[in-house]
Amino acid sequence: MRPLHQLPAVLFVLCLSAGCLLPANSRPADTPRDSVISANVEAQLAEDRFGGLSNILVATEEGTVTLTGTVERAERKAKAAELARQVKGVKRVKNDLEIRAAVSP
């Protein structure tokens, strides 16, 4: 049996290690789920006043948003990433958008 004077030290170590017992994929309660982040990014892109960003595909994994698709200019590619970064829960934006000028009929 352990002497009582060691009990506070043992309890202290147990309290410190309790954080290690949380699942690796746990997230703070106020952090949105990836599906919510994706939906919010899509809404943000669709609301852009200059348009042309609503057809962008958005995928989110652990707070990292990946944008894929095409835009007509480099400025629109940058704007899409900027809008995505403004959404709550976004940790990083991977901008895989391609720039393709529109073909005139």
Phi and psi restraints in degrees (range 20) as a CNS / XPLOR table:
assign (resid 1 and name C) (resid 2 and name N)
       (resid 2 and name CA) (resid 2 and name C) 1.0 -79.7 20.0 2
assign (resid 2 and name N) (resid 2 and name CA)
       (resid 2 and name C) (resid 3 and name N) 1.0 143.3 20.0 2
assign (resid 2 and name C) (resid 3 and name N)
       (resid 3 and name CA) (resid 3 and name C) 1.0 -65.3 20.0 2
assign (resid 3 and name N) (resid 3 and name CA)
       (resid 3 and name C) (resid 4 and name N) 1.0 149.0 20.0 2
assign (resid 3 and name C) (resid 4 and name N)
       (resid 4 and name CA) (resid 4 and name C) 1.0 -63.7 20.0 2
assign (resid 4 and name N) (resid 4 and name CA)
       (resid 4 and name C) (resid 5 and name N) 1.0 -25.7 20.0 2
assign (resid 4 and name C) (resid 5 and name N)
       (resid 5 and name CA) (resid 5 and name C) 1.0 -69.6 20.0 2
assign (resid 5 and name N) (resid 5 and name CA)
       (resid 5 and name C) (resid 6 and name N) 1.0 -16.3 20.0 2
assign (resid 5 and name C) (resid 6 and name N)
       (resid 6 and name CA) (resid 6 and name C) 1.0 -88.9 20.0 2
assign (resid 6 and name N) (resid 6 and name CA)
       (resid 6 and name C) (resid 7 and name N) 1.0 -13.3 20.0 2
assign (resid 6 and name C) (resid 7 and name N)
       (resid 7 and name CA) (resid 7 and name C) 1.0 -58.0 20.0 2
assign (resid 7 and name N) (resid 7 and name CA)
       (resid 7 and name C) (resid 8 and name N) 1.0 -47.2 20.0 2
assign (resid 7 and name C) (resid 8 and name N)
       (resid 8 and name CA) (resid 8 and name C) 1.0 -58.2 20.0 2
assign (resid 8 and name N) (resid 8 and name CA)
       (resid 8 and name C) (resid 9 and name N) 1.0 -38.4 20.0 2
assign (resid 8 and name C) (resid 9 and name N)
       (resid 9 and name CA) (resid 9 and name C) 1.0 -65.8 20.0 2
assign (resid 9 and name N) (resid 9 and name CA)
       (resid 9 and name C) (resid 10 and name N) 1.0 -40.9 20.0 2
assign (resid 9 and name C) (resid 10 and name N)
       (resid 10 and name CA) (resid 10 and name C) 1.0 -65.7 20.0 2
assign (resid 10 and name N) (resid 10 and name CA)
       (resid 10 and name C) (resid 11 and name N) 1.0 -44.4 20.0 2
assign (resid 10 and name C) (resid 11 and name N)
       (resid 11 and name CA) (resid 11 and name C) 1.0 -62.3 20.0 2
assign (resid 11 and name N) (resid 11 and name CA)
       (resid 11 and name C) (resid 12 and name N) 1.0 -39.0 20.0 2
assign (resid 11 and name C) (resid 12 and name N)
       (resid 12 and name CA) (resid 12 and name C) 1.0 -61.7 20.0 2
assign (resid 12 and name N) (resid 12 and name CA)
       (resid 12 and name C) (resid 13 and name N) 1.0 -46.3 20.0 2
assign (resid 12 and name C) (resid 13 and name N)
       (resid 13 and name CA) (resid 13 and name C) 1.0 -63.6 20.0 2
assign (resid 13 and name N) (resid 13 and name CA)
       (resid 13 and name C) (resid 14 and name N) 1.0 -40.9 20.0 2
assign (resid 13 and name C) (resid 14 and name N)
       (resid 14 and name CA) (resid 14 and name C) 1.0 -63.7 20.0 2
assign (resid 14 and name N) (resid 14 and name CA)
       (resid 14 and name C) (resid 15 and name N) 1.0 -40.4 20.0 2
assign (resid 14 and name C) (resid 15 and name N)
       (resid 15 and name CA) (resid 15 and name C) 1.0 -64.9 20.0 2
assign (resid 15 and name N) (resid 15 and name CA)
       (resid 15 and name C) (resid 16 and name N) 1.0 -40.8 20.0 2
assign (resid 15 and name C) (resid 16 and name N)
       (resid 16 and name CA) (resid 16 and name C) 1.0 -65.5 20.0 2
assign (resid 16 and name N) (resid 16 and name CA)
       (resid 16 and name C) (resid 17 and name N) 1.0 -39.0 20.0 2
assign (resid 16 and name C) (resid 17 and name N)
       (resid 17 and name CA) (resid 17 and name C) 1.0 -80.0 20.0 2
assign (resid 17 and name N) (resid 17 and name CA)
       (resid 17 and name C) (resid 18 and name N) 1.0 -12.1 20.0 2
assign (resid 17 and name C) (resid 18 and name N)
       (resid 18 and name CA) (resid 18 and name C) 1.0 -60.7 20.0 2
assign (resid 18 and name N) (resid 18 and name CA)
       (resid 18 and name C) (resid 19 and name N) 1.0 -33.6 20.0 2
assign (resid 18 and name C) (resid 19 and name N)
       (resid 19 and name CA) (resid 19 and name C) 1.0 -62.8 20.0 2
assign (resid 19 and name N) (resid 19 and name CA)
       (resid 19 and name C) (resid 20 and name N) 1.0 -27.8 20.0 2
assign (resid 19 and name C) (resid 20 and name N)
       (resid 20 and name CA) (resid 20 and name C) 1.0 -72.0 20.0 2
assign (resid 20 and name N) (resid 20 and name CA)
       (resid 20 and name C) (resid 21 and name N) 1.0 -15.8 20.0 2
assign (resid 20 and name C) (resid 21 and name N)
       (resid 21 and name CA) (resid 21 and name C) 1.0 -85.3 20.0 2
assign (resid 21 and name N) (resid 21 and name CA)
       (resid 21 and name C) (resid 22 and name N) 1.0 -8.1 20.0 2
assign (resid 21 and name C) (resid 22 and name N)
       (resid 22 and name CA) (resid 22 and name C) 1.0 -69.8 20.0 2
assign (resid 22 and name N) (resid 22 and name CA)
       (resid 22 and name C) (resid 23 and name N) 1.0 144.6 20.0 2
assign (resid 22 and name C) (resid 23 and name N)
       (resid 23 and name CA) (resid 23 and name C) 1.0 -59.4 20.0 2
assign (resid 23 and name N) (resid 23 and name CA)
       (resid 23 and name C) (resid 24 and name N) 1.0 147.6 20.0 2
assign (resid 23 and name C) (resid 24 and name N)
       (resid 24 and name CA) (resid 24 and name C) 1.0 -61.8 20.0 2
assign (resid 24 and name N) (resid 24 and name CA)
       (resid 24 and name C) (resid 25 and name N) 1.0 -30.2 20.0 2
assign (resid 24 and name C) (resid 25 and name N)
       (resid 25 and name CA) (resid 25 and name C) 1.0 -94.4 20.0 2
assign (resid 25 and name N) (resid 25 and name CA)
       (resid 25 and name C) (resid 26 and name N) 1.0 13.0 20.0 2
assign (resid 25 and name C) (resid 26 and name N)
       (resid 26 and name CA) (resid 26 and name C) 1.0 -70.0 20.0 2
assign (resid 26 and name N) (resid 26 and name CA)
       (resid 26 and name C) (resid 27 and name N) 1.0 150.1 20.0 2
assign (resid 26 and name C) (resid 27 and name N)
       (resid 27 and name CA) (resid 27 and name C) 1.0 -138.4 20.0 2
assign (resid 27 and name N) (resid 27 and name CA)
       (resid 27 and name C) (resid 28 and name N) 1.0 155.3 20.0 2
assign (resid 27 and name C) (resid 28 and name N)
       (resid 28 and name CA) (resid 28 and name C) 1.0 -57.8 20.0 2
assign (resid 28 and name N) (resid 28 and name CA)
       (resid 28 and name C) (resid 29 and name N) 1.0 149.6 20.0 2
assign (resid 28 and name C) (resid 29 and name N)
       (resid 29 and name CA) (resid 29 and name C) 1.0 -60.1 20.0 2
assign (resid 29 and name N) (resid 29 and name CA)
       (resid 29 and name C) (resid 30 and name N) 1.0 -28.7 20.0 2
assign (resid 29 and name C) (resid 30 and name N)
       (resid 30 and name CA) (resid 30 and name C) 1.0 -89.7 20.0 2
assign (resid 30 and name N) (resid 30 and name CA)
       (resid 30 and name C) (resid 31 and name N) 1.0 4.3 20.0 2
assign (resid 30 and name C) (resid 31 and name N)
       (resid 31 and name CA) (resid 31 and name C) 1.0 -90.0 20.0 2
assign (resid 31 and name N) (resid 31 and name CA)
       (resid 31 and name C) (resid 32 and name N) 1.0 123.3 20.0 2
assign (resid 31 and name C) (resid 32 and name N)
       (resid 32 and name CA) (resid 32 and name C) 1.0 -67.0 20.0 2
assign (resid 32 and name N) (resid 32 and name CA)
       (resid 32 and name C) (resid 33 and name N) 1.0 154.1 20.0 2
assign (resid 32 and name C) (resid 33 and name N)
       (resid 33 and name CA) (resid 33 and name C) 1.0 -68.5 20.0 2
assign (resid 33 and name N) (resid 33 and name CA)
       (resid 33 and name C) (resid 34 and name N) 1.0 158.7 20.0 2
assign (resid 33 and name C) (resid 34 and name N)
       (resid 34 and name CA) (resid 34 and name C) 1.0 -57.1 20.0 2
assign (resid 34 and name N) (resid 34 and name CA)
       (resid 34 and name C) (resid 35 and name N) 1.0 -39.9 20.0 2
assign (resid 34 and name C) (resid 35 and name N)
       (resid 35 and name CA) (resid 35 and name C) 1.0 -64.5 20.0 2
assign (resid 35 and name N) (resid 35 and name CA)
       (resid 35 and name C) (resid 36 and name N) 1.0 -36.1 20.0 2
assign (resid 35 and name C) (resid 36 and name N)
       (resid 36 and name CA) (resid 36 and name C) 1.0 -69.8 20.0 2
assign (resid 36 and name N) (resid 36 and name CA)
       (resid 36 and name C) (resid 37 and name N) 1.0 -40.8 20.0 2
assign (resid 36 and name C) (resid 37 and name N)
       (resid 37 and name CA) (resid 37 and name C) 1.0 -59.8 20.0 2
assign (resid 37 and name N) (resid 37 and name CA)
       (resid 37 and name C) (resid 38 and name N) 1.0 -47.6 20.0 2
assign (resid 37 and name C) (resid 38 and name N)
       (resid 38 and name CA) (resid 38 and name C) 1.0 -58.6 20.0 2
assign (resid 38 and name N) (resid 38 and name CA)
       (resid 38 and name C) (resid 39 and name N) 1.0 -45.8 20.0 2
assign (resid 38 and name C) (resid 39 and name N)
       (resid 39 and name CA) (resid 39 and name C) 1.0 -62.8 20.0 2
assign (resid 39 and name N) (resid 39 and name CA)
       (resid 39 and name C) (resid 40 and name N) 1.0 -39.8 20.0 2
assign (resid 39 and name C) (resid 40 and name N)
       (resid 40 and name CA) (resid 40 and name C) 1.0 -69.1 20.0 2
assign (resid 40 and name N) (resid 40 and name CA)
       (resid 40 and name C) (resid 41 and name N) 1.0 -36.8 20.0 2
assign (resid 40 and name C) (resid 41 and name N)
       (resid 41 and name CA) (resid 41 and name C) 1.0 -65.8 20.0 2
assign (resid 41 and name N) (resid 41 and name CA)
       (resid 41 and name C) (resid 42 and name N) 1.0 -44.4 20.0 2
assign (resid 41 and name C) (resid 42 and name N)
       (resid 42 and name CA) (resid 42 and name C) 1.0 -58.8 20.0 2
assign (resid 42 and name N) (resid 42 and name CA)
       (resid 42 and name C) (resid 43 and name N) 1.0 -42.1 20.0 2
assign (resid 42 and name C) (resid 43 and name N)
       (resid 43 and name CA) (resid 43 and name C) 1.0 -64.8 20.0 2
assign (resid 43 and name N) (resid 43 and name CA)
       (resid 43 and name C) (resid 44 and name N) 1.0 -41.2 20.0 2
assign (resid 43 and name C) (resid 44 and name N)
       (resid 44 and name CA) (resid 44 and name C) 1.0 -62.3 20.0 2
assign (resid 44 and name N) (resid 44 and name CA)
       (resid 44 and name C) (resid 45 and name N) 1.0 -42.6 20.0 2
assign (resid 44 and name C) (resid 45 and name N)
       (resid 45 and name CA) (resid 45 and name C) 1.0 -66.9 20.0 2
assign (resid 45 and name N) (resid 45 and name CA)
       (resid 45 and name C) (resid 46 and name N) 1.0 -40.4 20.0 2
assign (resid 45 and name C) (resid 46 and name N)
       (resid 46 and name CA) (resid 46 and name C) 1.0 -66.7 20.0 2
assign (resid 46 and name N) (resid 46 and name CA)
       (resid 46 and name C) (resid 47 and name N) 1.0 -28.9 20.0 2
assign (resid 46 and name C) (resid 47 and name N)
       (resid 47 and name CA) (resid 47 and name C) 1.0 -83.1 20.0 2
assign (resid 47 and name N) (resid 47 and name CA)
       (resid 47 and name C) (resid 48 and name N) 1.0 -5.0 20.0 2
assign (resid 47 and name C) (resid 48 and name N)
       (resid 48 and name CA) (resid 48 and name C) 1.0 -59.1 20.0 2
assign (resid 48 and name N) (resid 48 and name CA)
       (resid 48 and name C) (resid 49 and name N) 1.0 130.0 20.0 2
assign (resid 48 and name C) (resid 49 and name N)
       (resid 49 and name CA) (resid 49 and name C) 1.0 -67.2 20.0 2
assign (resid 49 and name N) (resid 49 and name CA)
       (resid 49 and name C) (resid 50 and name N) 1.0 -20.3 20.0 2
assign (resid 49 and name C) (resid 50 and name N)
       (resid 50 and name CA) (resid 50 and name C) 1.0 -92.4 20.0 2
assign (resid 50 and name N) (resid 50 and name CA)
       (resid 50 and name C) (resid 51 and name N) 1.0 -9.7 20.0 2
assign (resid 50 and name C) (resid 51 and name N)
       (resid 51 and name CA) (resid 51 and name C) 1.0 69.5 20.0 2
assign (resid 51 and name N) (resid 51 and name CA)
       (resid 51 and name C) (resid 52 and name N) 1.0 -176.6 20.0 2
assign (resid 51 and name C) (resid 52 and name N)
       (resid 52 and name CA) (resid 52 and name C) 1.0 82.8 20.0 2
assign (resid 52 and name N) (resid 52 and name CA)
       (resid 52 and name C) (resid 53 and name N) 1.0 3.8 20.0 2
assign (resid 52 and name C) (resid 53 and name N)
       (resid 53 and name CA) (resid 53 and name C) 1.0 -112.7 20.0 2
assign (resid 53 and name N) (resid 53 and name CA)
       (resid 53 and name C) (resid 54 and name N) 1.0 -1.7 20.0 2
assign (resid 53 and name C) (resid 54 and name N)
       (resid 54 and name CA) (resid 54 and name C) 1.0 -76.9 20.0 2
assign (resid 54 and name N) (resid 54 and name CA)
       (resid 54 and name C) (resid 55 and name N) 1.0 -14.7 20.0 2
assign (resid 54 and name C) (resid 55 and name N)
       (resid 55 and name CA) (resid 55 and name C) 1.0 -94.8 20.0 2
assign (resid 55 and name N) (resid 55 and name CA)
       (resid 55 and name C) (resid 56 and name N) 1.0 8.9 20.0 2
assign (resid 55 and name C) (resid 56 and name N)
       (resid 56 and name CA) (resid 56 and name C) 1.0 -77.3 20.0 2
assign (resid 56 and name N) (resid 56 and name CA)
       (resid 56 and name C) (resid 57 and name N) 1.0 134.8 20.0 2
assign (resid 56 and name C) (resid 57 and name N)
       (resid 57 and name CA) (resid 57 and name C) 1.0 -84.3 20.0 2
assign (resid 57 and name N) (resid 57 and name CA)
       (resid 57 and name C) (resid 58 and name N) 1.0 134.9 20.0 2
assign (resid 57 and name C) (resid 58 and name N)
       (resid 58 and name CA) (resid 58 and name C) 1.0 -121.9 20.0 2
assign (resid 58 and name N) (resid 58 and name CA)
       (resid 58 and name C) (resid 59 and name N) 1.0 127.2 20.0 2
assign (resid 58 and name C) (resid 59 and name N)
       (resid 59 and name CA) (resid 59 and name C) 1.0 -129.0 20.0 2
assign (resid 59 and name N) (resid 59 and name CA)
       (resid 59 and name C) (resid 60 and name N) 1.0 141.5 20.0 2
assign (resid 59 and name C) (resid 60 and name N)
       (resid 60 and name CA) (resid 60 and name C) 1.0 -130.5 20.0 2
assign (resid 60 and name N) (resid 60 and name CA)
       (resid 60 and name C) (resid 61 and name N) 1.0 133.6 20.0 2
assign (resid 60 and name C) (resid 61 and name N)
       (resid 61 and name CA) (resid 61 and name C) 1.0 -138.5 20.0 2
assign (resid 61 and name N) (resid 61 and name CA)
       (resid 61 and name C) (resid 62 and name N) 1.0 116.3 20.0 2
assign (resid 61 and name C) (resid 62 and name N)
       (resid 62 and name CA) (resid 62 and name C) 1.0 53.0 20.0 2
assign (resid 62 and name N) (resid 62 and name CA)
       (resid 62 and name C) (resid 63 and name N) 1.0 39.9 20.0 2
assign (resid 62 and name C) (resid 63 and name N)
       (resid 63 and name CA) (resid 63 and name C) 1.0 86.2 20.0 2
assign (resid 63 and name N) (resid 63 and name CA)
       (resid 63 and name C) (resid 64 and name N) 1.0 -5.9 20.0 2
assign (resid 63 and name C) (resid 64 and name N)
       (resid 64 and name CA) (resid 64 and name C) 1.0 -93.1 20.0 2
assign (resid 64 and name N) (resid 64 and name CA)
       (resid 64 and name C) (resid 65 and name N) 1.0 119.1 20.0 2
assign (resid 64 and name C) (resid 65 and name N)
       (resid 65 and name CA) (resid 65 and name C) 1.0 -96.1 20.0 2
assign (resid 65 and name N) (resid 65 and name CA)
       (resid 65 and name C) (resid 66 and name N) 1.0 130.8 20.0 2
assign (resid 65 and name C) (resid 66 and name N)
       (resid 66 and name CA) (resid 66 and name C) 1.0 -112.8 20.0 2
assign (resid 66 and name N) (resid 66 and name CA)
       (resid 66 and name C) (resid 67 and name N) 1.0 126.0 20.0 2
assign (resid 66 and name C) (resid 67 and name N)
       (resid 67 and name CA) (resid 67 and name C) 1.0 -104.4 20.0 2
assign (resid 67 and name N) (resid 67 and name CA)
       (resid 67 and name C) (resid 68 and name N) 1.0 127.4 20.0 2
assign (resid 67 and name C) (resid 68 and name N)
       (resid 68 and name CA) (resid 68 and name C) 1.0 -132.4 20.0 2
assign (resid 68 and name N) (resid 68 and name CA)
       (resid 68 and name C) (resid 69 and name N) 1.0 155.0 20.0 2
assign (resid 68 and name C) (resid 69 and name N)
       (resid 69 and name CA) (resid 69 and name C) 1.0 132.1 20.0 2
assign (resid 69 and name N) (resid 69 and name CA)
       (resid 69 and name C) (resid 70 and name N) 1.0 -159.9 20.0 2
assign (resid 69 and name C) (resid 70 and name N)
       (resid 70 and name CA) (resid 70 and name C) 1.0 -129.4 20.0 2
assign (resid 70 and name N) (resid 70 and name CA)
       (resid 70 and name C) (resid 71 and name N) 1.0 150.3 20.0 2
assign (resid 70 and name C) (resid 71 and name N)
       (resid 71 and name CA) (resid 71 and name C) 1.0 -134.9 20.0 2
assign (resid 71 and name N) (resid 71 and name CA)
       (resid 71 and name C) (resid 72 and name N) 1.0 164.1 20.0 2
assign (resid 71 and name C) (resid 72 and name N)
       (resid 72 and name CA) (resid 72 and name C) 1.0 -85.0 20.0 2
assign (resid 72 and name N) (resid 72 and name CA)
       (resid 72 and name C) (resid 73 and name N) 1.0 -25.1 20.0 2
assign (resid 72 and name C) (resid 73 and name N)
       (resid 73 and name CA) (resid 73 and name C) 1.0 -141.1 20.0 2
assign (resid 73 and name N) (resid 73 and name CA)
       (resid 73 and name C) (resid 74 and name N) 1.0 157.8 20.0 2
assign (resid 73 and name C) (resid 74 and name N)
       (resid 74 and name CA) (resid 74 and name C) 1.0 -61.3 20.0 2
assign (resid 74 and name N) (resid 74 and name CA)
       (resid 74 and name C) (resid 75 and name N) 1.0 -33.9 20.0 2
assign (resid 74 and name C) (resid 75 and name N)
       (resid 75 and name CA) (resid 75 and name C) 1.0 -62.5 20.0 2
assign (resid 75 and name N) (resid 75 and name CA)
       (resid 75 and name C) (resid 76 and name N) 1.0 -36.3 20.0 2
assign (resid 75 and name C) (resid 76 and name N)
       (resid 76 and name CA) (resid 76 and name C) 1.0 -71.2 20.0 2
assign (resid 76 and name N) (resid 76 and name CA)
       (resid 76 and name C) (resid 77 and name N) 1.0 -36.0 20.0 2
assign (resid 76 and name C) (resid 77 and name N)
       (resid 77 and name CA) (resid 77 and name C) 1.0 -62.1 20.0 2
assign (resid 77 and name N) (resid 77 and name CA)
       (resid 77 and name C) (resid 78 and name N) 1.0 -46.2 20.0 2
assign (resid 77 and name C) (resid 78 and name N)
       (resid 78 and name CA) (resid 78 and name C) 1.0 -64.5 20.0 2
assign (resid 78 and name N) (resid 78 and name CA)
       (resid 78 and name C) (resid 79 and name N) 1.0 -39.8 20.0 2
assign (resid 78 and name C) (resid 79 and name N)
       (resid 79 and name CA) (resid 79 and name C) 1.0 -63.8 20.0 2
assign (resid 79 and name N) (resid 79 and name CA)
       (resid 79 and name C) (resid 80 and name N) 1.0 -40.5 20.0 2
assign (resid 79 and name C) (resid 80 and name N)
       (resid 80 and name CA) (resid 80 and name C) 1.0 -60.5 20.0 2
assign (resid 80 and name N) (resid 80 and name CA)
       (resid 80 and name C) (resid 81 and name N) 1.0 -44.1 20.0 2
assign (resid 80 and name C) (resid 81 and name N)
       (resid 81 and name CA) (resid 81 and name C) 1.0 -65.3 20.0 2
assign (resid 81 and name N) (resid 81 and name CA)
       (resid 81 and name C) (resid 82 and name N) 1.0 -40.8 20.0 2
assign (resid 81 and name C) (resid 82 and name N)
       (resid 82 and name CA) (resid 82 and name C) 1.0 -61.8 20.0 2
assign (resid 82 and name N) (resid 82 and name CA)
       (resid 82 and name C) (resid 83 and name N) 1.0 -45.2 20.0 2
assign (resid 82 and name C) (resid 83 and name N)
       (resid 83 and name CA) (resid 83 and name C) 1.0 -64.3 20.0 2
assign (resid 83 and name N) (resid 83 and name CA)
       (resid 83 and name C) (resid 84 and name N) 1.0 -40.3 20.0 2
assign (resid 83 and name C) (resid 84 and name N)
       (resid 84 and name CA) (resid 84 and name C) 1.0 -63.1 20.0 2
assign (resid 84 and name N) (resid 84 and name CA)
       (resid 84 and name C) (resid 85 and name N) 1.0 -40.4 20.0 2
assign (resid 84 and name C) (resid 85 and name N)
       (resid 85 and name CA) (resid 85 and name C) 1.0 -63.2 20.0 2
assign (resid 85 and name N) (resid 85 and name CA)
       (resid 85 and name C) (resid 86 and name N) 1.0 -23.4 20.0 2
assign (resid 85 and name C) (resid 86 and name N)
       (resid 86 and name CA) (resid 86 and name C) 1.0 -77.7 20.0 2
assign (resid 86 and name N) (resid 86 and name CA)
       (resid 86 and name C) (resid 87 and name N) 1.0 -12.0 20.0 2
assign (resid 86 and name C) (resid 87 and name N)
       (resid 87 and name CA) (resid 87 and name C) 1.0 -80.0 20.0 2
assign (resid 87 and name N) (resid 87 and name CA)
       (resid 87 and name C) (resid 88 and name N) 1.0 135.5 20.0 2
assign (resid 87 and name C) (resid 88 and name N)
       (resid 88 and name CA) (resid 88 and name C) 1.0 -59.8 20.0 2
assign (resid 88 and name N) (resid 88 and name CA)
       (resid 88 and name C) (resid 89 and name N) 1.0 133.1 20.0 2
assign (resid 88 and name C) (resid 89 and name N)
       (resid 89 and name CA) (resid 89 and name C) 1.0 97.5 20.0 2
assign (resid 89 and name N) (resid 89 and name CA)
       (resid 89 and name C) (resid 90 and name N) 1.0 -13.6 20.0 2
assign (resid 89 and name C) (resid 90 and name N)
       (resid 90 and name CA) (resid 90 and name C) 1.0 -75.5 20.0 2
assign (resid 90 and name N) (resid 90 and name CA)
       (resid 90 and name C) (resid 91 and name N) 1.0 121.9 20.0 2
assign (resid 90 and name C) (resid 91 and name N)
       (resid 91 and name CA) (resid 91 and name C) 1.0 -95.4 20.0 2
assign (resid 91 and name N) (resid 91 and name CA)
       (resid 91 and name C) (resid 92 and name N) 1.0 -34.3 20.0 2
assign (resid 91 and name C) (resid 92 and name N)
       (resid 92 and name CA) (resid 92 and name C) 1.0 -154.5 20.0 2
assign (resid 92 and name N) (resid 92 and name CA)
       (resid 92 and name C) (resid 93 and name N) 1.0 150.2 20.0 2
assign (resid 92 and name C) (resid 93 and name N)
       (resid 93 and name CA) (resid 93 and name C) 1.0 -121.6 20.0 2
assign (resid 93 and name N) (resid 93 and name CA)
       (resid 93 and name C) (resid 94 and name N) 1.0 125.0 20.0 2
assign (resid 93 and name C) (resid 94 and name N)
       (resid 94 and name CA) (resid 94 and name C) 1.0 -103.3 20.0 2
assign (resid 94 and name N) (resid 94 and name CA)
       (resid 94 and name C) (resid 95 and name N) 1.0 109.2 20.0 2
assign (resid 94 and name C) (resid 95 and name N)
       (resid 95 and name CA) (resid 95 and name C) 1.0 -96.2 20.0 2
assign (resid 95 and name N) (resid 95 and name CA)
       (resid 95 and name C) (resid 96 and name N) 1.0 96.2 20.0 2
assign (resid 95 and name C) (resid 96 and name N)
       (resid 96 and name CA) (resid 96 and name C) 1.0 -100.2 20.0 2
assign (resid 96 and name N) (resid 96 and name CA)
       (resid 96 and name C) (resid 97 and name N) 1.0 21.3 20.0 2
assign (resid 96 and name C) (resid 97 and name N)
       (resid 97 and name CA) (resid 97 and name C) 1.0 -68.3 20.0 2
assign (resid 97 and name N) (resid 97 and name CA)
       (resid 97 and name C) (resid 98 and name N) 1.0 140.8 20.0 2
assign (resid 97 and name C) (resid 98 and name N)
       (resid 98 and name CA) (resid 98 and name C) 1.0 -101.5 20.0 2
assign (resid 98 and name N) (resid 98 and name CA)
       (resid 98 and name C) (resid 99 and name N) 1.0 147.1 20.0 2
assign (resid 98 and name C) (resid 99 and name N)
       (resid 99 and name CA) (resid 99 and name C) 1.0 -101.5 20.0 2
assign (resid 99 and name N) (resid 99 and name CA)
       (resid 99 and name C) (resid 100 and name N) 1.0 120.7 20.0 2
assign (resid 99 and name C) (resid 100 and name N)
       (resid 100 and name CA) (resid 100 and name C) 1.0 -136.9 20.0 2
assign (resid 100 and name N) (resid 100 and name CA)
       (resid 100 and name C) (resid 101 and name N) 1.0 121.0 20.0 2
assign (resid 100 and name C) (resid 101 and name N)
       (resid 101 and name CA) (resid 101 and name C) 1.0 -66.9 20.0 2
assign (resid 101 and name N) (resid 101 and name CA)
       (resid 101 and name C) (resid 102 and name N) 1.0 144.5 20.0 2
assign (resid 101 and name C) (resid 102 and name N)
       (resid 102 and name CA) (resid 102 and name C) 1.0 -66.9 20.0 2
assign (resid 102 and name N) (resid 102 and name CA)
       (resid 102 and name C) (resid 103 and name N) 1.0 141.3 20.0 2
assign (resid 102 and name C) (resid 103 and name N)
       (resid 103 and name CA) (resid 103 and name C) 1.0 -91.3 20.0 2
assign (resid 103 and name N) (resid 103 and name CA)
       (resid 103 and name C) (resid 104 and name N) 1.0 125.2 20.0 2
assign (resid 103 and name C) (resid 104 and name N)
       (resid 104 and name CA) (resid 104 and name C) 1.0 -76.7 20.0 2
assign (resid 104 and name N) (resid 104 and name CA)
       (resid 104 and name C) (resid 105 and name N) 1.0 138.9 20.0 2
